[in-house]
Amino acid sequence: MAGKSPISGLAASIAAAGAAIDSKRERIAALQLDLAGIETASADADEIARRIDKAIAEASALGNLRFSDLSEPVEGHWQAAFQTRAAANPFAFFAALAPDALRKALIDGAPAHGISAAARAAKVAEIEAELLVLECAEELLCRGFEIFSGGRQSEFPRRPDARPEILCAPDSELEAV
């Protein structure tokens, strides 16, 4: 008998469906890593400077160096109070004492390259949109595989991190994405 048997055609279809699901899952995993990298990437220099300026202003407002109650130090009392206040919040101490030097030291120690908040938000939105499309396609493939198996395999294994809203969505909603 020449040609392919019906069983070999069925096996090829099953293998192709499995490969399509695996391909989607590999891309999903890669995008999830990209997303984690973007979300944890360093901020750009402007954002870092803005955060530092805000922290210094907030710390300076604490009034850590006000010693109006210590106008006449007695036996080192002023020195002890000064050390206690400095130790309680060193950042506020330096913010009040030398804000420009603190800002320079912090900015000089910041990462040289980073991502702006706008660029981060755009990249996150782009990745999340692609993830949604892939996850919907993956779920449709899993459902198709379950139907194709004719009940022999009633449930195709899902990824442990599959989104419940996608797993529970009707086919029409998944197809619309």
ChimeraX attribute file (.defattr): number of C-alpha atoms within 10 A of each C-alpha:
attribute: neighborCount
match mode: 1-to-1
recipient: residues
	/A:1	4
	/A:2	4
	/A:3	6
	/A:4	8
	/A:5	10
	/A:6	9
	/A:7	9
	/A:8	11
	/A:9	11
	/A:10	12
	/A:11	12
	/A:12	12
	/A:13	14
	/A:14	15
	/A:15	12
	/A:16	12
	/A:17	17
	/A:18	14
	/A:19	12
	/A:20	16
	/A:21	20
	/A:22	13
	/A:23	14
	/A:24	20
	/A:25	17
	/A:26	12
	/A:27	15
	/A:28	20
	/A:29	13
	/A:30	12
	/A:31	17
	/A:32	15
	/A:33	12
	/A:34	15
	/A:35	20
	/A:36	11
	/A:37	12
	/A:38	19
	/A:39	15
	/A:40	10
	/A:41	14
	/A:42	18
	/A:43	21
	/A:44	17
	/A:45	18
	/A:46	14
	/A:47	15
	/A:48	18
	/A:49	17
	/A:50	11
	/A:51	13
	/A:52	17
	/A:53	17
	/A:54	12
	/A:55	16
	/A:56	22
	/A:57	15
	/A:58	13
	/A:59	20
	/A:60	20
	/A:61	12
	/A:62	14
	/A:63	13
	/A:64	21
	/A:65	16
	/A:66	11
	/A:67	11
	/A:68	7
	/A:69	8
	/A:70	13
	/A:71	8
	/A:72	9
	/A:73	12
	/A:74	9
	/A:75	8
	/A:76	9
	/A:77	12
	/A:78	16
	/A:79	13
	/A:80	12
	/A:81	14
	/A:82	18
	/A:83	13
	/A:84	12
	/A:85	16
	/A:86	16
	/A:87	12
	/A:88	12
	/A:89	14
	/A:90	15
	/A:91	18
	/A:92	25
	/A:93	23
	/A:94	20
	/A:95	26
	/A:96	21
	/A:97	14
	/A:98	13
	/A:99	19
	/A:100	14
	/A:101	12
	/A:102	18
	/A:103	18
	/A:104	13
	/A:105	11
	/A:106	13
	/A:107	16
	/A:108	11
	/A:109	9
	/A:110	16
	/A:111	12
	/A:112	11
	/A:113	11
	/A:114	17
	/A:115	17
	/A:116	17
	/A:117	13
	/A:118	9
	/A:119	12
	/A:120	19
	/A:121	14
	/A:122	12
	/A:123	16
	/A:124	18
	/A:125	13
	/A:126	12
	/A:127	17
	/A:128	15
	/A:129	12
	/A:130	14
	/A:131	20
	/A:132	16
	/A:133	16
	/A:134	20
	/A:135	23
	/A:136	23
	/A:137	19
	/A:138	24
	/A:139	23
	/A:140	20
	/A:141	18
	/A:142	20
	/A:143	17
	/A:144	13
	/A:145	21
	/A:146	17
	/A:147	15
	/A:148	16
	/A:149	14
	/A:150	9
	/A:151	10
	/A:152	9
	/A:153	12
	/A:154	13
	/A:155	13
	/A:156	15
	/A:157	9
	/A:158	13
	/A:159	11
	/A:160	6
	/A:161	6
	/A:162	13
	/A:163	13
	/A:164	8
	/A:165	8
	/A:166	18
	/A:167	16
	/A:168	10
	/A:169	12
	/A:170	11
	/A:171	14
	/A:172	9
	/A:173	10
	/A:174	19
	/A:175	11
	/A:176	8
	/A:177	12
